[in-house]
């Protein structure tokens, strides 16, 4: 092999190889979440921080969530203080990140997930001011026909 050609091949190989001698792995992309919330809502900001800490890239729209909830087809009876969209699914309320990861992995035929209301102890509603209290709540899998079924259940710690 000619010295110039060999040098070129070695240079190309060096670019394609990680410094530790292993092929460079592609960077994993974080799932992108869009959130609509009231600019004054602290629990919504805490929920956004929960998502970010659990591997989501979050874009926040400080415009309130009523219009987003309606646009995404979420019935008001499942409403909460913030609405999100990820991977083609609607997310309403204080849904734990692990349930969103599961939704994205399993890809059910559904509208999305919801935690109606604002249960104490759910992500974003777990600030020190609540003294460690956790209410039981369900994460609901929403169907496009407006029905829902329990996706996961979280036990509370109230006596």
Residue, then its C-alpha position, 0 to 999 in steps of 0.5 A: x500500500x502506498x504511504x500516502x494512501x495508508x496515512x489517509x486511511x489511518x486519518x479517516x479511521x482515527x476520526x471514526x474511532x473514539x479516543x478510548x479505541x472504541x467506535x463512537x456511539x451516537x448521542x442519545x436524544x432526550x424526548x422533547x416535551x412542550x408544556x403549557x402552564x400559567x407563568x405564576x404556577x410554582x407546582x408546574x415549574x416543579x413538575x417541569x424540573x422533575x421532567x428535566x431531572x428524568x431525561x426530558x428536554x422541556x420547552x415551556x409556554x407561559x400562556x396557561x393551559x386551557x387552550x392547549x388542553x382543548x386543542x389536544x382533545x383532553x376532556x375538562x374532567x381530566x384537567x389539571x394546572x398544566x398540559x404537555x405534549x410528547x411523542x404525539x401524546x397529550x399529558x395532563x397534570x402531574x404525571x410522573x416521568x416514569x409513566x411518560x417513559x413507559x408510554x413512549x416505550x409501549x406506544x399504546x393507541x391512546x390520546x395520552x395520560x392524565x392525573x386529574x386535579x393536583x394530588x399532594x405527593x405527585x411530582x411537582x406537588x411534593x414540596x417540603x411545605x406538604x410535610x412528606x404527605x402523599x395522597x393516593x392517585x391514579x395516572x389515567x390512560x386517556x382514549x380518544x373517545x373520552x374514556x379512561x382507564x388506570x395506567x398506574x396507581x400511586x399509594x398514599x401515606x395518609x392514615 
